[in-house]
Amino acid sequence: MAHYSYHVGQIVYIGKQVKNNKWESLSIPKGKSEEYLKQMLDNHRE
């Protein structure tokens, strides 16, 4: 299983290089977790 995650990391690394400034983070940006949680809760209530 660890072998697959290693390759996924390689693909993400290459994707970041290819997209350069147009890259969008795959995770919640630092300092934005509360905003993200609020957005997710609001979307869930709809």
mmCIF file of the N, C-alpha and C atoms, coordinates in Angstrom:
data_MODEL
# 
_entry.id   MODEL 
# 
loop_
_atom_site.group_PDB 
_atom_site.id 
_atom_site.type_symbol 
_atom_site.label_atom_id 
_atom_site.label_alt_id 
_atom_site.label_comp_id 
_atom_site.label_asym_id 
_atom_site.label_entity_id 
_atom_site.label_seq_id 
_atom_site.pdbx_PDB_ins_code 
_atom_site.Cartn_x 
_atom_site.Cartn_y 
_atom_site.Cartn_z 
_atom_site.occupancy 
_atom_site.B_iso_or_equiv 
_atom_site.pdbx_formal_charge 
_atom_site.auth_seq_id 
_atom_site.auth_comp_id 
_atom_site.auth_asym_id 
_atom_site.auth_atom_id 
_atom_site.pdbx_PDB_model_num 
ATOM 1   N N  . MET A 1 1  ? 0.829   -1.187 0.000   1.00 0.00 ? 1  MET A N  1 
ATOM 2   C CA . MET A 1 1  ? 0.000   0.000  0.000   1.00 0.00 ? 1  MET A CA 1 
ATOM 3   C C  . MET A 1 1  ? 0.878   1.256  0.000   1.00 0.00 ? 1  MET A C  1 
ATOM 4   N N  . ALA A 1 2  ? 1.950   1.248  0.752   1.00 0.00 ? 2  ALA A N  1 
ATOM 5   C CA . ALA A 1 2  ? 2.833   2.412  0.805   1.00 0.00 ? 2  ALA A CA 1 
ATOM 6   C C  . ALA A 1 2  ? 3.449   2.685  -0.562  1.00 0.00 ? 2  ALA A C  1 
ATOM 7   N N  . HIS A 1 3  ? 3.629   1.640  -1.332  1.00 0.00 ? 3  HIS A N  1 
ATOM 8   C CA . HIS A 1 3  ? 4.202   1.792  -2.664  1.00 0.00 ? 3  HIS A CA 1 
ATOM 9   C C  . HIS A 1 3  ? 3.291   2.646  -3.546  1.00 0.00 ? 3  HIS A C  1 
ATOM 10  N N  . TYR A 1 4  ? 1.983   2.422  -3.476  1.00 0.00 ? 4  TYR A N  1 
ATOM 11  C CA . TYR A 1 4  ? 1.028   3.192  -4.272  1.00 0.00 ? 4  TYR A CA 1 
ATOM 12  C C  . TYR A 1 4  ? 1.033   4.664  -3.856  1.00 0.00 ? 4  TYR A C  1 
ATOM 13  N N  . SER A 1 5  ? 1.040   4.917  -2.557  1.00 0.00 ? 5  SER A N  1 
ATOM 14  C CA . SER A 1 5  ? 1.020   6.306  -2.089  1.00 0.00 ? 5  SER A CA 1 
ATOM 15  C C  . SER A 1 5  ? 2.281   7.047  -2.508  1.00 0.00 ? 5  SER A C  1 
ATOM 16  N N  . TYR A 1 6  ? 3.391   6.342  -2.602  1.00 0.00 ? 6  TYR A N  1 
ATOM 17  C CA . TYR A 1 6  ? 4.632   6.956  -3.079  1.00 0.00 ? 6  TYR A CA 1 
ATOM 18  C C  . TYR A 1 6  ? 4.460   7.446  -4.515  1.00 0.00 ? 6  TYR A C  1 
ATOM 19  N N  . HIS A 1 7  ? 3.846   6.603  -5.353  1.00 0.00 ? 7  HIS A N  1 
ATOM 20  C CA . HIS A 1 7  ? 3.636   6.985  -6.745  1.00 0.00 ? 7  HIS A CA 1 
ATOM 21  C C  . HIS A 1 7  ? 2.620   8.115  -6.875  1.00 0.00 ? 7  HIS A C  1 
ATOM 22  N N  . VAL A 1 8  ? 1.603   8.119  -6.044  1.00 0.00 ? 8  VAL A N  1 
ATOM 23  C CA . VAL A 1 8  ? 0.643   9.228  -6.050  1.00 0.00 ? 8  VAL A CA 1 
ATOM 24  C C  . VAL A 1 8  ? 1.366   10.525 -5.714  1.00 0.00 ? 8  VAL A C  1 
ATOM 25  N N  . GLY A 1 9  ? 2.260   10.482 -4.749  1.00 0.00 ? 9  GLY A N  1 
ATOM 26  C CA . GLY A 1 9  ? 3.061   11.657 -4.406  1.00 0.00 ? 9  GLY A CA 1 
ATOM 27  C C  . GLY A 1 9  ? 3.902   12.124 -5.583  1.00 0.00 ? 9  GLY A C  1 
ATOM 28  N N  . GLN A 1 10 ? 4.448   11.194 -6.342  1.00 0.00 ? 10 GLN A N  1 
ATOM 29  C CA . GLN A 1 10 ? 5.231   11.560 -7.524  1.00 0.00 ? 10 GLN A CA 1 
ATOM 30  C C  . GLN A 1 10 ? 4.347   12.242 -8.563  1.00 0.00 ? 10 GLN A C  1 
ATOM 31  N N  . ILE A 1 11 ? 3.148   11.728 -8.762  1.00 0.00 ? 11 ILE A N  1 
ATOM 32  C CA . ILE A 1 11 ? 2.229   12.306 -9.735  1.00 0.00 ? 11 ILE A CA 1 
ATOM 33  C C  . ILE A 1 11 ? 1.823   13.712 -9.318  1.00 0.00 ? 11 ILE A C  1 
ATOM 34  N N  . VAL A 1 12 ? 1.543   13.898 -8.030  1.00 0.00 ? 12 VAL A N  1 
ATOM 35  C CA . VAL A 1 12 ? 1.187   15.228 -7.526  1.00 0.00 ? 12 VAL A CA 1 
ATOM 36  C C  . VAL A 1 12 ? 2.354   16.187 -7.710  1.00 0.00 ? 12 VAL A C  1 
ATOM 37  N N  . TYR A 1 13 ? 3.555   15.740 -7.420  1.00 0.00 ? 13 TYR A N  1 
ATOM 38  C CA . TYR A 1 13 ? 4.745   16.571 -7.576  1.00 0.00 ? 13 TYR A CA 1 
ATOM 39  C C  . TYR A 1 13 ? 4.904   17.030 -9.028  1.00 0.00 ? 13 TYR A C  1 
ATOM 40  N N  . ILE A 1 14 ? 4.738   16.124 -9.961  1.00 0.00 ? 14 ILE A N  1 
ATOM 41  C CA . ILE A 1 14 ? 4.844   16.469 -11.385 1.00 0.00 ? 14 ILE A CA 1 
ATOM 42  C C  . ILE A 1 14 ? 3.708   17.411 -11.783 1.00 0.00 ? 14 ILE A C  1 
ATOM 43  N N  . GLY A 1 15 ? 2.509   17.148 -11.276 1.00 0.00 ? 15 GLY A N  1 
ATOM 44  C CA . GLY A 1 15 ? 1.365   18.021 -11.571 1.00 0.00 ? 15 GLY A CA 1 
ATOM 45  C C  . GLY A 1 15 ? 1.609   19.445 -11.116 1.00 0.00 ? 15 GLY A C  1 
ATOM 46  N N  . LYS A 1 16 ? 2.207   19.592 -9.933  1.00 0.00 ? 16 LYS A N  1 
ATOM 47  C CA . LYS A 1 16 ? 2.522   20.934 -9.431  1.00 0.00 ? 16 LYS A CA 1 
ATOM 48  C C  . LYS A 1 16 ? 3.516   21.635 -10.342 1.00 0.00 ? 16 LYS A C  1 
ATOM 49  N N  . GLN A 1 17 ? 4.480   20.905 -10.857 1.00 0.00 ? 17 GLN A N  1 
ATOM 50  C CA . GLN A 1 17 ? 5.466   21.495 -11.755 1.00 0.00 ? 17 GLN A CA 1 
ATOM 51  C C  . GLN A 1 17 ? 4.828   21.893 -13.083 1.00 0.00 ? 17 GLN A C  1 
ATOM 52  N N  . VAL A 1 18 ? 3.949   21.059 -13.600 1.00 0.00 ? 18 VAL A N  1 
ATOM 53  C CA . VAL A 1 18 ? 3.316   21.320 -14.896 1.00 0.00 ? 18 VAL A CA 1 
ATOM 54  C C  . VAL A 1 18 ? 2.369   22.513 -14.804 1.00 0.00 ? 18 VAL A C  1 
ATOM 55  N N  . LYS A 1 19 ? 1.552   22.561 -13.751 1.00 0.00 ? 19 LYS A N  1 
ATOM 56  C CA . LYS A 1 19 ? 0.558   23.625 -13.606 1.00 0.00 ? 19 LYS A CA 1 
ATOM 57  C C  . LYS A 1 19 ? 1.164   24.942 -13.132 1.00 0.00 ? 19 LYS A C  1 
ATOM 58  N N  . ASN A 1 20 ? 2.318   24.887 -12.460 1.00 0.00 ? 20 ASN A N  1 
ATOM 59  C CA . ASN A 1 20 ? 3.029   26.056 -11.966 1.00 0.00 ? 20 ASN A CA 1 
ATOM 60  C C  . ASN A 1 20 ? 2.115   26.956 -11.128 1.00 0.00 ? 20 ASN A C  1 
ATOM 61  N N  . ASN A 1 21 ? 1.853   28.176 -11.550 1.00 0.00 ? 21 ASN A N  1 
ATOM 62  C CA . ASN A 1 21 ? 1.063   29.124 -10.754 1.00 0.00 ? 21 ASN A CA 1 
ATOM 63  C C  . ASN A 1 21 ? -0.425  28.807 -10.742 1.00 0.00 ? 21 ASN A C  1 
ATOM 64  N N  . LYS A 1 22 ? -0.880  27.944 -11.627 1.00 0.00 ? 22 LYS A N  1 
ATOM 65  C CA . LYS A 1 22 ? -2.301  27.598 -11.698 1.00 0.00 ? 22 LYS A CA 1 
ATOM 66  C C  . LYS A 1 22 ? -2.649  26.425 -10.785 1.00 0.00 ? 22 LYS A C  1 
ATOM 67  N N  . TRP A 1 23 ? -1.675  25.919 -10.030 1.00 0.00 ? 23 TRP A N  1 
ATOM 68  C CA . TRP A 1 23 ? -1.889  24.772 -9.157  1.00 0.00 ? 23 TRP A CA 1 
ATOM 69  C C  . TRP A 1 23 ? -2.817  25.149 -8.010  1.00 0.00 ? 23 TRP A C  1 
ATOM 70  N N  . GLU A 1 24 ? -3.800  24.307 -7.741  1.00 0.00 ? 24 GLU A N  1 
ATOM 71  C CA . GLU A 1 24 ? -4.686  24.489 -6.596  1.00 0.00 ? 24 GLU A CA 1 
ATOM 72  C C  . GLU A 1 24 ? -4.363  23.412 -5.577  1.00 0.00 ? 24 GLU A C  1 
ATOM 73  N N  . SER A 1 25 ? -4.196  23.820 -4.348  1.00 0.00 ? 25 SER A N  1 
ATOM 74  C CA . SER A 1 25 ? -3.823  22.896 -3.279  1.00 0.00 ? 25 SER A CA 1 
ATOM 75  C C  . SER A 1 25 ? -4.852  21.773 -3.142  1.00 0.00 ? 25 SER A C  1 
ATOM 76  N N  . LEU A 1 26 ? -4.379  20.585 -2.794  1.00 0.00 ? 26 LEU A N  1 
ATOM 77  C CA . LEU A 1 26 ? -5.262  19.445 -2.587  1.00 0.00 ? 26 LEU A CA 1 
ATOM 78  C C  . LEU A 1 26 ? -5.751  19.359 -1.144  1.00 0.00 ? 26 LEU A C  1 
ATOM 79  N N  . SER A 1 27 ? -5.270  20.255 -0.299  1.00 0.00 ? 27 SER A N  1 
ATOM 80  C CA . SER A 1 27 ? -5.658  20.218 1.101   1.00 0.00 ? 27 SER A CA 1 
ATOM 81  C C  . SER A 1 27 ? -6.188  21.582 1.534   1.00 0.00 ? 27 SER A C  1 
ATOM 82  N N  . ILE A 1 28 ? -6.604  21.674 2.772   1.00 0.00 ? 28 ILE A N  1 
ATOM 83  C CA . ILE A 1 28 ? -7.099  22.927 3.329   1.00 0.00 ? 28 ILE A CA 1 
ATOM 84  C C  . ILE A 1 28 ? -5.896  23.835 3.589   1.00 0.00 ? 28 ILE A C  1 
ATOM 85  N N  . PRO A 1 29 ? -5.907  25.064 3.055   1.00 0.00 ? 29 PRO A N  1 
ATOM 86  C CA . PRO A 1 29 ? -4.776  25.978 3.272   1.00 0.00 ? 29 PRO A CA 1 
ATOM 87  C C  . PRO A 1 29 ? -4.585  26.284 4.765   1.00 0.00 ? 29 PRO A C  1 
ATOM 88  N N  . LYS A 1 30 ? -3.350  26.530 5.158   1.00 0.00 ? 30 LYS A N  1 
ATOM 89  C CA . LYS A 1 30 ? -3.054  26.838 6.556   1.00 0.00 ? 30 LYS A CA 1 
ATOM 90  C C  . LYS A 1 30 ? -3.833  28.074 6.994   1.00 0.00 ? 30 LYS A C  1 
ATOM 91  N N  . GLY A 1 31 ? -4.416  27.991 8.199   1.00 0.00 ? 31 GLY A N  1 
ATOM 92  C CA . GLY A 1 31 ? -5.175  29.095 8.761   1.00 0.00 ? 31 GLY A CA 1 
ATOM 93  C C  . GLY A 1 31 ? -6.593  29.205 8.224   1.00 0.00 ? 31 GLY A C  1 
ATOM 94  N N  . LYS A 1 32 ? -7.011  28.280 7.381   1.00 0.00 ? 32 LYS A N  1 
ATOM 95  C CA . LYS A 1 32 ? -8.346  28.346 6.776   1.00 0.00 ? 32 LYS A CA 1 
ATOM 96  C C  . LYS A 1 32 ? -9.251  27.192 7.212   1.00 0.00 ? 32 LYS A C  1 
ATOM 97  N N  . SER A 1 33 ? -8.854  26.433 8.223   1.00 0.00 ? 33 SER A N  1 
ATOM 98  C CA . SER A 1 33 ? -9.629  25.256 8.603   1.00 0.00 ? 33 SER A CA 1 
ATOM 99  C C  . SER A 1 33 ? -11.003 25.615 9.164   1.00 0.00 ? 33 SER A C  1 
ATOM 100 N N  . GLU A 1 34 ? -11.100 26.701 9.942   1.00 0.00 ? 34 GLU A N  1 
ATOM 101 C CA . GLU A 1 34 ? -12.409 27.098 10.477  1.00 0.00 ? 34 GLU A CA 1 
ATOM 102 C C  . GLU A 1 34 ? -13.342 27.530 9.358   1.00 0.00 ? 34 GLU A C  1 
ATOM 103 N N  . GLU A 1 35 ? -12.808 28.295 8.401   1.00 0.00 ? 35 GLU A N  1 
ATOM 104 C CA . GLU A 1 35 ? -13.599 28.728 7.253   1.00 0.00 ? 35 GLU A CA 1 
ATOM 105 C C  . GLU A 1 35 ? -14.073 27.519 6.447   1.00 0.00 ? 35 GLU A C  1 
ATOM 106 N N  . TYR A 1 36 ? -13.188 26.557 6.268   1.00 0.00 ? 36 TYR A N  1 
ATOM 107 C CA . TYR A 1 36 ? -13.530 25.335 5.527   1.00 0.00 ? 36 TYR A CA 1 
ATOM 108 C C  . TYR A 1 36 ? -14.626 24.554 6.258   1.00 0.00 ? 36 TYR A C  1 
ATOM 109 N N  . LEU A 1 37 ? -14.483 24.399 7.567   1.00 0.00 ? 37 LEU A N  1 
ATOM 110 C CA . LEU A 1 37 ? -15.466 23.665 8.353   1.00 0.00 ? 37 LEU A CA 1 
ATOM 111 C C  . LEU A 1 37 ? -16.835 24.337 8.266   1.00 0.00 ? 37 LEU A C  1 
ATOM 112 N N  . LYS A 1 38 ? -16.870 25.661 8.372   1.00 0.00 ? 38 LYS A N  1 
ATOM 113 C CA . LYS A 1 38 ? -18.132 26.394 8.273   1.00 0.00 ? 38 LYS A CA 1 
ATOM 114 C C  . LYS A 1 38 ? -18.774 26.179 6.911   1.00 0.00 ? 38 LYS A C  1 
ATOM 115 N N  . GLN A 1 39 ? -17.976 26.244 5.864   1.00 0.00 ? 39 GLN A N  1 
ATOM 116 C CA . GLN A 1 39 ? -18.489 26.040 4.511   1.00 0.00 ? 39 GLN A CA 1 
ATOM 117 C C  . GLN A 1 39 ? -19.046 24.626 4.353   1.00 0.00 ? 39 GLN A C  1 
ATOM 118 N N  . MET A 1 40 ? -18.348 23.629 4.880   1.00 0.00 ? 40 MET A N  1 
ATOM 119 C CA . MET A 1 40 ? -18.805 22.254 4.766   1.00 0.00 ? 40 MET A CA 1 
ATOM 120 C C  . MET A 1 40 ? -20.110 22.047 5.536   1.00 0.00 ? 40 MET A C  1 
ATOM 121 N N  . LEU A 1 41 ? -20.205 22.637 6.721   1.00 0.00 ? 41 LEU A N  1 
ATOM 122 C CA . LEU A 1 41 ? -21.435 22.509 7.509   1.00 0.00 ? 41 LEU A CA 1 
ATOM 123 C C  . LEU A 1 41 ? -22.603 23.201 6.811   1.00 0.00 ? 41 LEU A C  1 
ATOM 124 N N  . ASP A 1 42 ? -22.345 24.380 6.241   1.00 0.00 ? 42 ASP A N  1 
ATOM 125 C CA . ASP A 1 42 ? -23.402 25.102 5.508   1.00 0.00 ? 42 ASP A CA 1 
ATOM 126 C C  . ASP A 1 42 ? -23.870 24.301 4.306   1.00 0.00 ? 42 ASP A C  1 
ATOM 127 N N  . ASN A 1 43 ? -22.942 23.686 3.578   1.00 0.00 ? 43 ASN A N  1 
ATOM 128 C CA . ASN A 1 43 ? -23.305 22.878 2.402   1.00 0.00 ? 43 ASN A CA 1 
ATOM 129 C C  . ASN A 1 43 ? -24.077 21.633 2.805   1.00 0.00 ? 43 ASN A C  1 
ATOM 130 N N  . HIS A 1 44 ? -23.745 21.072 3.958   1.00 0.00 ? 44 HIS A N  1 
ATOM 131 C CA . HIS A 1 44 ? -24.415 19.853 4.424   1.00 0.00 ? 44 HIS A CA 1 
ATOM 132 C C  . HIS A 1 44 ? -25.872 20.128 4.810   1.00 0.00 ? 44 HIS A C  1 
ATOM 133 N N  . ARG A 1 45 ? -26.130 21.325 5.295   1.00 0.00 ? 45 ARG A N  1 
ATOM 134 C CA . ARG A 1 45 ? -27.493 21.681 5.740   1.00 0.00 ? 45 ARG A CA 1 
ATOM 135 C C  . ARG A 1 45 ? -28.432 21.937 4.575   1.00 0.00 ? 45 ARG A C  1 
ATOM 136 N N  . GLU A 1 46 ? -27.903 22.195 3.408   1.00 0.00 ? 46 GLU A N  1 
ATOM 137 C CA . GLU A 1 46 ? -28.755 22.512 2.242   1.00 0.00 ? 46 GLU A CA 1 
ATOM 138 C C  . GLU A 1 46 ? -29.452 21.312 1.692   1.00 0.00 ? 46 GLU A C  1 
# 
